[in-house]
């Protein structure tokens, strides 16, 4: 469904060429930034300087039968993201989802991936919270404090960018909550690992917050 939020965002892109592309950080900075956001002696399943509930730490679990390997499933009730593996398992990660009225369940295609992306709030976000977003109308530069964090997976419907992302966050303590403006947030070292495993063209399922099906 083409929501009002997405329509406003699309009109804003048509009217503002600066928003049409996503600038990338210089590759020479990526390694140093990755080191900055990754704890020393990082272990995917146990490192937790962020004070997350242990259930939000990544772990391999048994996948439901019949799911397509490579696809991503977001459980909006439990706040989990599952990446389905070839062997009938899934890697499970804790996530944060959109605040009330901003989370948009649906079936999407991951058509783009980016390391250390630039972030630009949509016109709808600026209109809704100008005190928070207006200063970034021309875009927030890439880096550890950027709202998209270290990695972003871009969700499309067909060839249309929905402006929804699965991305890293500089606010890791939000994991497990409803905190974002619609996107799915992950701890940066966690999405760094997921990013390397996810292929463009796979399907991302964002399930409803009431536990219903798509």
LUMTORKOL-552169 format. One line per 2 residues: number of its first residue (from 1); their letters; for each residue y, z, x negated of N, C-alpha, C. Coordinates in pm, 1 decimal, always signed. Example, Ala and Ser with C-alpha at 12.3 -4.5 7.8 and 13.67 -1.06 7.14 Angstrom:
2
1	as	-569.0/+780.0/-1319.0/-450.0/+780.0/-1230.0/-330.0/+780.0/-1320.0 ~ -225.0/+708.0/-1285.0/-106.0/+714.0/-1367.0/+3.0/+787.0/-1290.0
REM end
This chain:
214
1	xx	-119.5/+0.0/-83.9/+0.0/+0.0/+0.0/+124.1/+0.0/-87.1 ~ +222.4/-81.1/-53.7/+347.1/-90.6/-129.4/+443.6/+11.7/-73.3
3	xx	+460.9/+124.3/-142.4/+539.1/+234.2/-90.1/+687.6/+213.0/-111.5 ~ +765.8/+294.0/-41.6/+911.2/+285.2/-56.1/+952.8/+315.3/-199.6
5	xx	+884.1/+412.1/-261.5/+914.9/+446.5/-400.3/+895.3/+327.4/-491.5 ~ +784.8/+257.5/-471.9/+755.5/+141.8/-556.5/+852.1/+27.8/-528.5
7	xx	+892.7/+10.5/-399.1/+987.0/-94.8/-364.9/+1121.6/-71.5/-431.5 ~ +1171.0/+53.8/-427.0/+1298.4/+85.9/-491.7/+1290.3/+61.2/-640.9
9	xx	+1176.3/+102.4/-701.2/+1159.3/+82.2/-845.2/+1160.7/-65.4/-880.0 ~ +1093.8/-147.8/-797.2/+1087.2/-291.0/-824.0/+1224.0/-355.5/-812.4
11	xx	+1299.1/-317.5/-708.3/+1434.1/-371.8/-692.3/+1522.2/-333.2/-810.2 ~ +1501.8/-208.5/-859.0/+1580.3/-165.0/-973.5/+1552.0/-247.7/-1097.0
13	xx	+1426.3/-284.4/-1116.6/+1390.4/-366.9/-1231.9/+1453.1/-504.7/-1220.9 ~ +1451.8/-562.2/-1100.6/+1510.4/-694.1/-1083.0/+1659.5/-692.8/-1109.9
15	xx	+1723.9/-581.2/-1079.8/+1868.5/-572.9/-1094.8/+1910.7/-529.0/-1233.8 ~ +1818.1/-467.2/-1309.7/+1853.8/-408.5/-1438.1/+1760.1/-458.5/-1546.2
17	xx	+1794.2/-564.3/-1618.4/+1703.8/-620.7/-1718.9/+1657.7/-519.5/-1822.2 ~ +1739.7/-419.0/-1852.0/+1701.5/-322.5/-1954.0/+1576.0/-246.4/-1916.9
19	xx	+1543.1/-239.1/-1787.0/+1426.6/-165.2/-1744.5/+1300.8/-250.8/-1741.4 ~ +1314.0/-378.9/-1766.5/+1200.7/-468.8/-1746.9/+1092.2/-452.5/-1851.9
21	xx	+1127.1/-407.9/-1970.0/+1027.2/-393.9/-2075.5/+1015.4/-251.2/-2122.9 ~ +910.3/-222.2/-2194.3/+889.2/-91.0/-2251.9/+892.2/-104.7/-2403.7
23	xx	+993.4/-45.8/-2466.8/+1003.2/-52.4/-2612.2/+898.3/+39.0/-2674.5 ~ +848.0/-0.9/-2787.8/+749.3/+78.2/-2859.0/+811.7/+139.0/-2983.7
25	xx	+760.8/+255.0/-3021.4/+804.4/+315.7/-3146.1/+753.2/+234.2/-3263.1 ~ +822.8/+244.5/-3374.8/+777.6/+177.5/-3495.7/+641.4/+233.9/-3535.5
27	xx	+542.8/+146.2/-3560.8/+409.0/+195.4/-3596.8/+409.4/+291.0/-3715.6 ~ +508.1/+278.9/-3801.9/+513.5/+366.8/-3918.6/+531.3/+513.5/-3879.2
29	xx	+578.0/+540.3/-3758.1/+600.4/+677.9/-3713.1/+481.7/+734.6/-3636.0 ~ +391.0/+648.0/-3591.4/+285.4/+693.4/-3502.5/+199.5/+803.0/-3564.9
31	xx	+156.5/+782.6/-3689.0/+67.4/+879.7/-3751.7/+134.5/+1015.5/-3767.0 ~ +260.0/+1017.1/-3806.4/+328.3/+1145.8/-3825.5/+349.1/+1215.8/-3691.7
33	xx	+379.7/+1141.0/-3587.7/+394.5/+1201.1/-3455.7/+260.8/+1251.6/-3402.8 ~ +154.5/+1173.1/-3424.6/+22.3/+1220.6/-3382.6/-12.1/+1352.1/-3451.2
35	xx	+17.3/+1362.0/-3579.7/-9.9/+1485.5/-3653.2/+74.5/+1600.8/-3599.3 ~ +197.0/+1570.0/-3558.7/+287.3/+1673.4/-3508.3/+236.4/+1735.1/-3378.0
37	xx	+174.1/+1654.5/-3292.6/+130.6/+1706.0/-3162.4/-16.5/+1747.3/-3160.1 ~ -87.9/+1728.8/-3270.9/-229.8/+1762.5/-3276.9/-248.9/+1889.6/-3359.2
39	xx	-305.6/+1995.2/-3301.2/-325.2/+2120.1/-3376.6/-414.9/+2099.5/-3498.2 ~ -393.7/+2181.5/-3599.0/-477.5/+2176.7/-3718.7/-622.9/+2204.6/-3681.3
41	xx	-713.6/+2136.3/-3749.1/-857.2/+2153.0/-3725.5/-893.2/+2130.1/-3578.5 ~ -829.9/+2031.4/-3518.8/-847.1/+2005.6/-3375.7/-990.8/+1971.7/-3340.5
43	xx	-1043.2/+2041.9/-3239.7/-1175.0/+2012.1/-3182.0/-1153.3/+1985.5/-3033.6 ~ -1198.7/+1870.0/-2986.8/-1166.9/+1824.8/-2852.3/-1209.5/+1925.0/-2745.2
45	xx	-1324.4/+1987.3/-2763.2/-1379.8/+2071.4/-2657.2/-1341.6/+2218.3/-2665.7 ~ -1276.7/+2259.5/-2774.7/-1250.9/+2403.5/-2789.2/-1108.0/+2439.2/-2829.5
47	xx	-1037.2/+2350.2/-2896.4/-901.2/+2383.7/-2940.4/-811.2/+2401.2/-2819.1 ~ -738.2/+2515.0/-2815.3/-659.7/+2544.4/-2694.5/-538.2/+2632.6/-2723.7
49	xx	-445.5/+2585.5/-2807.1/-325.0/+2665.3/-2830.5/-229.5/+2664.2/-2711.4 ~ -259.0/+2580.5/-2612.8/-170.9/+2566.7/-2496.2/-201.1/+2670.2/-2388.4
51	xx	-307.9/+2747.0/-2406.0/-342.3/+2848.7/-2307.8/-394.8/+2792.4/-2177.2 ~ -460.3/+2675.0/-2182.9/-518.2/+2617.0/-2062.9/-636.6/+2700.4/-2014.3
53	xx	-661.6/+2695.6/-1883.2/-787.0/+2752.7/-1834.3/-900.4/+2675.9/-1902.0 ~ -1005.4/+2743.2/-1948.6/-1112.7/+2674.0/-2022.2/-1172.6/+2555.6/-1948.2
55	xx	-1170.6/+2556.4/-1814.8/-1231.5/+2445.0/-1742.5/-1153.6/+2315.1/-1759.7 ~ -1029.5/+2322.7/-1805.5/-950.8/+2201.7/-1826.0/-968.1/+2141.4/-1964.5
57	xx	-1046.4/+2205.1/-2047.9/-1074.8/+2146.4/-2178.6/-1175.6/+2032.1/-2162.3 ~ -1163.7/+1926.2/-2241.1/-1255.2/+1811.8/-2226.2/-1399.8/+1851.2/-2247.8
59	xx	-1485.1/+1795.1/-2165.1/-1628.3/+1814.4/-2184.1/-1704.4/+1699.1/-2120.6 ~ -1824.8/+1676.8/-2171.6/-1910.9/+1572.1/-2117.3/-1992.1/+1631.3/-2002.8
61	xx	-1994.1/+1559.8/-1890.0/-2064.4/+1606.6/-1771.4/-2149.1/+1491.3/-1715.9 ~ -2236.4/+1523.8/-1623.5/-2316.4/+1421.1/-1557.4/-2230.5/+1349.6/-1453.1
63	xx	-2232.1/+1217.7/-1456.1/-2153.4/+1139.3/-1361.0/-2232.0/+1118.5/-1231.8 ~ -2159.1/+1099.2/-1122.2/-2224.6/+1064.2/-997.0/-2293.4/+928.4/-1011.9
65	xx	-2409.4/+911.5/-952.6/-2480.1/+782.8/-963.9/-2398.2/+668.3/-904.1 ~ -2412.6/+551.2/-965.4/-2353.2/+430.6/-910.1/-2211.3/+400.3/-954.5
67	xx	-2149.9/+488.0/-1034.0/-2013.3/+462.5/-1079.6/-2015.2/+365.2/-1197.4 ~ -1914.2/+281.9/-1204.0/-1908.1/+177.2/-1306.0/-1862.7/+233.1/-1440.8
69	xx	-1940.9/+213.1/-1546.7/-1898.1/+258.4/-1679.2/-1763.1/+198.3/-1717.0 ~ -1680.5/+279.8/-1777.5/-1547.4/+236.7/-1819.1/-1437.8/+273.8/-1722.0
71	xx	-1473.1/+291.0/-1595.2/-1371.1/+323.7/-1495.1/-1324.6/+468.2/-1508.4 ~ -1210.1/+493.5/-1447.9/-1146.7/+625.2/-1450.5/-1136.0/+676.2/-1307.2
73	xx	-1169.0/+803.4/-1286.6/-1160.9/+866.1/-1154.8/-1080.4/+995.2/-1167.4 ~ -980.0/+1012.1/-1082.9/-897.3/+1132.4/-1085.3/-923.4/+1213.6/-959.0
75	xx	-979.1/+1332.7/-978.2/-1003.8/+1427.8/-869.8/-876.7/+1510.6/-852.5 ~ -803.2/+1481.6/-745.1/-673.7/+1547.1/-725.0/-687.8/+1690.3/-675.6
77	xx	-804.8/+1727.5/-628.0/-827.1/+1864.2/-581.6/-854.7/+1956.3/-700.1 ~ -952.9/+1918.3/-782.8/-990.4/+2001.1/-898.1/-900.7/+1978.5/-1018.2
79	xx	-818.5/+1871.0/-1014.9/-730.1/+1832.9/-1126.6/-811.8/+1791.6/-1249.4 ~ -906.7/+1702.0/-1226.1/-987.7/+1646.3/-1332.5/-971.9/+1494.8/-1337.2
81	xx	-979.6/+1440.7/-1458.4/-994.5/+1297.4/-1479.6/-1130.3/+1275.2/-1543.0 ~ -1206.6/+1180.4/-1487.2/-1338.3/+1145.8/-1539.2/-1334.6/+1003.9/-1594.7
83	xx	-1382.7/+986.8/-1716.3/-1400.7/+853.2/-1773.4/-1551.0/+828.1/-1781.0 ~ -1598.8/+731.4/-1703.4/-1742.2/+708.7/-1686.5/-1799.3/+639.0/-1809.7
85	xx	-1912.8/+691.8/-1858.4/-1979.0/+640.5/-1978.0/-2099.5/+553.0/-1941.7 ~ -2150.6/+482.2/-2040.6/-2263.9/+391.8/-2018.7/-2395.4/+464.7/-1992.6
87	xx	-2405.1/+589.9/-2034.3/-2532.9/+660.8/-2029.5/-2547.5/+751.6/-1907.8 ~ -2461.6/+733.1/-1806.7/-2471.1/+816.7/-1687.6/-2394.2/+946.6/-1696.2
89	xx	-2319.4/+964.0/-1802.9/-2233.6/+1081.7/-1816.0/-2087.8/+1039.9/-1798.2 ~ -2000.8/+1138.2/-1801.6/-1857.0/+1113.2/-1796.6/-1788.1/+1213.5/-1886.8
91	xx	-1680.1/+1171.1/-1950.5/-1592.9/+1265.1/-2019.6/-1491.8/+1315.2/-1917.3 ~ -1482.7/+1446.5/-1905.8/-1394.5/+1509.1/-1807.3/-1278.0/+1579.3/-1876.6
93	xx	-1159.6/+1555.3/-1827.1/-1036.6/+1612.4/-1882.9/-956.6/+1680.9/-1772.4 ~ -886.5/+1786.3/-1806.5/-792.6/+1846.5/-1713.2/-664.0/+1766.0/-1707.4
95	xx	-603.9/+1758.8/-1589.6/-481.1/+1682.1/-1570.7/-385.3/+1758.6/-1480.1 ~ -260.6/+1713.8/-1480.1/-163.6/+1750.1/-1377.1/-136.8/+1626.0/-1294.8
97	xx	-104.9/+1646.0/-1166.2/-77.1/+1531.4/-1078.9/+61.9/+1546.5/-1017.7 ~ +99.8/+1450.3/-932.8/+232.2/+1448.7/-874.0/+257.5/+1564.0/-778.3
99	xx	+383.5/+1603.6/-772.0/+424.3/+1707.0/-678.3/+403.8/+1659.7/-534.6 ~ +413.9/+1754.5/-441.3/+396.4/+1721.7/-299.7/+483.9/+1603.8/-260.3
101	xx	+421.7/+1504.1/-195.4/+493.8/+1387.2/-149.1/+512.8/+1279.5/-253.0 ~ +476.9/+1305.2/-378.6/+497.3/+1207.7/-485.7/+366.2/+1151.2/-540.2
103	xx	+257.2/+1223.3/-524.0/+127.3/+1173.1/-568.3/+83.9/+1059.8/-476.3 ~ +35.4/+949.9/-532.6/-1.3/+831.2/-454.8/-146.9/+793.1/-480.0
105	xx	-238.9/+842.8/-395.1/-379.3/+804.2/-411.6/-396.4/+654.9/-390.6 ~ -496.4/+598.8/-454.3/-521.2/+455.9/-438.9/-614.8/+405.4/-546.5
107	xx	-640.8/+275.1/-541.0/-725.8/+207.1/-637.9/-636.9/+116.1/-721.4 ~ -636.3/+137.1/-850.6/-545.6/+68.4/-941.7/-624.5/+2.8/-1055.0
109	xx	-559.0/-88.0/-1124.1/-614.1/-148.7/-1244.7/-529.1/-108.5/-1364.3 ~ -593.4/-66.1/-1471.2/-520.2/-36.9/-1595.3/-497.9/-170.0/-1666.3
111	xx	-377.8/-219.6/-1661.5/-349.0/-351.8/-1718.3/-273.9/-344.3/-1850.9 ~ -230.4/-226.7/-1888.9/-156.5/-215.3/-2014.5/-178.4/-77.6/-2073.6
113	xx	-179.6/-71.0/-2205.8/-186.9/+53.5/-2280.8/-73.9/+53.4/-2382.8 ~ -20.0/+169.9/-2412.0/+86.1/+176.6/-2513.1/+78.3/+307.7/-2588.9
115	xx	+97.2/+297.5/-2721.9/+111.1/+415.0/-2806.8/+258.6/+449.3/-2819.8 ~ +289.6/+576.7/-2805.1/+425.0/+627.9/-2820.2/+526.6/+536.9/-2749.4
117	xx	+512.3/+526.3/-2616.5/+599.7/+435.9/-2541.8/+737.2/+494.7/-2515.4 ~ +830.2/+406.4/-2488.9/+959.6/+445.6/-2433.3/+938.5/+478.7/-2286.4
119	xx	+1021.5/+567.5/-2232.0/+1011.7/+603.3/-2090.3/+1146.6/+583.1/-2022.5 ~ +1142.5/+520.9/-1905.1/+1262.3/+503.2/-1824.4/+1233.7/+551.5/-1683.3
121	xx	+1310.1/+647.8/-1631.4/+1287.0/+691.7/-1493.5/+1318.1/+578.9/-1395.8 ~ +1246.8/+576.3/-1284.7/+1272.6/+474.7/-1183.6/+1404.5/+505.6/-1111.8
123	xx	+1464.3/+404.9/-1049.2/+1584.1/+431.8/-968.1/+1560.4/+538.4/-861.5 ~ +1440.1/+540.9/-804.0/+1410.0/+641.5/-702.6/+1413.7/+782.3/-761.2
125	xx	+1364.2/+798.8/-883.7/+1368.0/+929.4/-948.7/+1511.2/+971.8/-977.0 ~ +1592.6/+877.6/-1022.7/+1733.4/+909.2/-1051.7/+1806.7/+945.6/-923.3
127	xx	+1778.9/+873.1/-816.2/+1842.8/+902.1/-687.5/+1801.4/+1039.1/-635.5 ~ +1675.0/+1073.9/-654.4/+1622.4/+1199.7/-602.3/+1670.1/+1320.1/-683.1
129	xx	+1673.8/+1306.8/-816.7/+1712.3/+1418.1/-902.9/+1806.8/+1368.6/-1012.4 ~ +1930.5/+1330.4/-975.8/+2022.0/+1273.6/-1076.3/+2053.8/+1369.7/-1190.5
131	xx	+2058.4/+1498.1/-1161.0/+2090.1/+1595.3/-1264.3/+1983.9/+1600.4/-1373.3 ~ +1863.5/+1558.5/-1340.0/+1751.3/+1562.7/-1433.8/+1729.4/+1429.6/-1503.3
133	xx	+1750.7/+1318.6/-1431.2/+1708.0/+1188.5/-1481.4/+1819.6/+1089.9/-1513.9 ~ +1940.1/+1109.6/-1461.0/+2044.1/+1007.1/-1476.3/+2077.1/+979.0/-1622.6
135	xx	+2070.5/+1079.2/-1707.1/+2107.6/+1058.3/-1847.4/+2008.4/+968.5/-1920.9 ~ +1889.3/+948.6/-1860.9/+1789.1/+863.3/-1923.4/+1780.0/+727.6/-1855.3
137	xx	+1883.7/+687.3/-1785.8/+1881.2/+561.8/-1711.4/+1851.7/+442.0/-1800.7 ~ +1896.2/+447.5/-1925.4/+1869.9/+338.0/-2020.5/+1743.0/+360.5/-2101.4
139	xx	+1674.0/+470.5/-2074.3/+1546.6/+494.2/-2140.1/+1549.9/+610.2/-2237.5 ~ +1440.0/+685.1/-2243.1/+1422.7/+794.5/-2339.4/+1345.9/+740.2/-2459.5
141	xx	+1397.4/+756.7/-2579.4/+1328.9/+701.9/-2697.2/+1189.9/+761.9/-2715.5 ~ +1100.4/+687.1/-2775.8/+966.5/+740.7/-2802.9/+973.6/+861.1/-2895.7
143	xx	+871.8/+945.0/-2887.7/+863.8/+1060.6/-2975.0/+795.7/+1176.2/-2905.0 ~ +771.6/+1285.7/-2975.5/+696.1/+1398.9/-2919.9/+759.1/+1462.7/-2797.2
145	xx	+890.7/+1446.0/-2776.0/+955.2/+1503.8/-2658.5/+965.8/+1405.0/-2543.6 ~ +922.5/+1281.2/-2563.7/+930.7/+1180.4/-2458.9/+841.5/+1218.2/-2340.8
147	xx	+887.4/+1187.9/-2219.3/+815.1/+1228.3/-2098.2/+676.7/+1165.3/-2086.8 ~ +654.8/+1048.8/-2149.7/+523.1/+985.3/-2147.2/+434.1/+1030.8/-2261.6
149	xx	+490.1/+1109.4/-2352.8/+409.5/+1161.5/-2461.2/+359.7/+1054.2/-2556.6 ~ +239.8/+1075.9/-2607.6/+187.6/+995.1/-2718.1/+119.0/+866.5/-2675.7
151	xx	+69.5/+860.9/-2552.6/-3.5/+744.6/-2505.0/+22.0/+728.2/-2355.9 ~ +13.0/+604.4/-2308.1/+27.1/+578.0/-2164.7/-66.3/+465.5/-2123.6
153	xx	-128.4/+483.3/-2008.6/-209.9/+381.7/-1943.2/-135.3/+342.2/-1815.9 ~ -108.4/+212.5/-1799.6/-19.6/+163.3/-1694.0/-101.5/+114.6/-1575.2
155	xx	-72.1/+167.0/-1457.2/-149.1/+137.7/-1337.2/-83.0/+26.9/-1256.6 ~ -161.5/-74.7/-1225.6/-115.0/-191.0/-1151.2/-196.4/-205.8/-1023.1
157	xx	-136.4/-272.3/-924.3/-207.9/-325.4/-808.3/-192.3/-476.3/-816.7 ~ -300.9/-546.1/-844.2/-290.3/-688.2/-875.1/-210.2/-704.5/-1003.0
159	xx	-106.4/-787.9/-996.8/-18.5/-806.0/-1112.6/+110.1/-725.4/-1100.7 ~ +116.6/-637.0/-1003.5/+239.1/-558.8/-979.4/+228.5/-421.1/-1043.9
161	xx	+322.9/-390.8/-1128.9/+330.7/-259.0/-1190.2/+374.2/-158.0/-1084.0 ~ +295.3/-52.6/-1067.1/+327.7/+49.1/-967.0/+423.0/+155.7/-1019.7
163	xx	+448.4/+155.5/-1149.3/+528.0/+258.4/-1216.9/+456.6/+393.2/-1218.4 ~ +328.8/+391.8/-1188.4/+244.8/+508.7/-1206.2/+173.1/+496.1/-1340.3
165	xx	+156.6/+608.1/-1407.5/+94.9/+609.8/-1539.6/-5.4/+725.0/-1549.3 ~ -101.2/+709.1/-1636.6/-178.2/+820.5/-1690.3/-125.0/+838.3/-1831.2
167	xx	-68.4/+952.9/-1861.4/+6.9/+963.7/-1987.1/+1.7/+1104.0/-2044.5 ~ +40.1/+1113.2/-2170.4/+53.5/+1242.3/-2234.8/+176.6/+1314.4/-2185.1
169	xx	+184.4/+1442.3/-2212.9/+300.1/+1519.3/-2167.6/+345.0/+1619.2/-2273.8 ~ +476.4/+1636.6/-2290.7/+526.3/+1742.2/-2378.5/+525.2/+1879.2/-2310.2
171	xx	+472.5/+1884.1/-2186.7/+461.7/+2010.5/-2111.9/+314.5/+2039.3/-2082.2 ~ +233.3/+2069.8/-2183.9/+88.7/+2084.6/-2163.0/+51.6/+2197.9/-2069.1
173	xx	+138.7/+2297.8/-2054.7/+105.4/+2409.8/-1966.7/+110.4/+2370.6/-1819.0 ~ +155.8/+2247.6/-1791.7/+154.5/+2199.8/-1652.8/+16.6/+2150.8/-1610.0
175	xx	-75.6/+2135.9/-1704.2/-209.3/+2086.4/-1670.5/-274.9/+2180.7/-1570.1 ~ -334.2/+2120.7/-1467.0/-395.2/+2198.7/-1359.9/-304.3/+2219.9/-1241.2
177	xx	-180.8/+2170.9/-1248.8/-83.4/+2192.8/-1142.4/-39.1/+2059.7/-1081.9 ~ +48.2/+2069.3/-982.0/+117.0/+1953.3/-926.4/+259.4/+1960.3/-980.2
179	xx	+288.6/+1880.4/-1081.2/+413.8/+1897.6/-1153.7/+491.7/+1769.2/-1175.6 ~ +427.5/+1653.7/-1167.9/+492.5/+1529.8/-1210.8/+562.1/+1460.5/-1094.7
181	xx	+628.7/+1349.7/-1125.8/+693.9/+1267.1/-1023.7/+599.7/+1159.6/-970.2 ~ +469.9/+1179.7/-986.6/+371.9/+1087.1/-932.2/+263.3/+1048.9/-1029.1
183	xx	+292.3/+1058.7/-1158.8/+195.2/+1017.6/-1260.2/+89.1/+1125.5/-1283.2 ~ -12.6/+1088.0/-1360.3/-118.7/+1179.8/-1400.4/-94.0/+1219.2/-1545.0
185	xx	-76.0/+1347.7/-1569.0/-44.6/+1397.9/-1703.0/-168.1/+1452.3/-1773.1 ~ -169.1/+1436.1/-1906.0/-274.8/+1492.7/-1988.9/-214.4/+1554.4/-2115.3
187	xx	-286.5/+1649.3/-2173.2/-249.7/+1701.9/-2304.9/-253.8/+1587.0/-2405.2 ~ -156.9/+1580.2/-2492.8/-146.6/+1463.8/-2580.6/-268.9/+1439.9/-2668.3
189	xx	-324.9/+1539.4/-2737.8/-445.5/+1509.3/-2815.6/-562.8/+1463.6/-2728.7 ~ -563.8/+1505.3/-2602.5/-671.1/+1461.9/-2513.1/-655.4/+1315.0/-2475.4
191	xx	-534.0/+1275.1/-2437.5/-517.1/+1134.2/-2401.3/-526.1/+1044.5/-2524.6 ~ -495.3/+1097.9/-2641.6/-513.5/+1017.2/-2762.5/-660.4/+975.8/-2777.7
193	xx	-750.1/+1068.5/-2745.1/-892.7/+1037.5/-2752.9/-933.3/+942.0/-2640.7 ~ -886.6/+969.3/-2520.0/-919.4/+883.3/-2406.8/-867.7/+741.9/-2427.7
195	xx	-747.0/+730.9/-2480.3/-682.0/+600.7/-2500.7/-770.2/+505.6/-2580.2 ~ -836.0/+557.2/-2682.3/-919.3/+472.9/-2767.5/-1044.7/+424.9/-2695.6
197	xx	-1083.9/+494.2/-2588.7/-1207.9/+462.2/-2518.8/-1187.3/+374.3/-2395.5 ~ -1065.4/+370.3/-2342.6/-1038.5/+297.7/-2218.2/-996.5/+154.3/-2248.7
199	xx	-1058.0/+60.4/-2181.2/-1022.9/-81.2/-2195.4/-926.4/-123.7/-2084.7 ~ -836.1/-217.0/-2115.7/-754.0/-274.5/-2010.5/-844.3/-355.9/-1917.3
201	xx	-807.6/-358.2/-1791.2/-886.0/-428.8/-1691.2/-979.0/-339.4/-1611.6 ~ -998.0/-213.4/-1655.1/-1085.3/-124.1/-1580.0/-1010.6/-68.9/-1458.9
203	xx	-1085.4/-12.7/-1367.2/-1029.6/+40.0/-1243.0/-1005.6/+189.7/-1255.5 ~ -892.1/+234.7/-1201.0/-859.6/+376.9/-1193.7/-851.2/+417.2/-1047.5
205	xx	-929.7/+515.9/-1009.7/-933.2/+565.6/-872.4/-859.6/+699.7/-867.5 ~ -752.7/+707.4/-792.9/-678.4/+831.3/-773.7/-708.6/+879.8/-632.1
207	xx	-789.4/+984.6/-622.2/-837.5/+1029.4/-491.2/-735.7/+1119.2/-421.2 ~ -741.7/+1125.4/-288.7/-645.2/+1204.5/-212.0/-653.5/+1353.1/-242.3
209	xx	-544.0/+1422.1/-217.2/-537.0/+1566.4/-244.1/-612.0/+1648.3/-140.5 ~ -652.3/+1585.8/-29.9/-728.9/+1659.0/+71.3/-879.1/+1647.4/+49.1
211	xx	-917.3/+1584.7/-62.0/-1058.6/+1569.7/-91.7/-1124.9/+1452.1/-24.1 ~ -1046.6/+1369.3/+45.1/-1101.5/+1254.6/+115.2/-1137.3/+1141.0/+20.5
213	xx	-1193.6/+1036.2/+77.3/-1233.2/+920.0/-0.2/-1126.2/+812.4/+7.7 ~ -1136.7/+713.8/-80.0/-1042.1/+603.7/-81.9/-1092.2/+488.8/+6.9
REM end
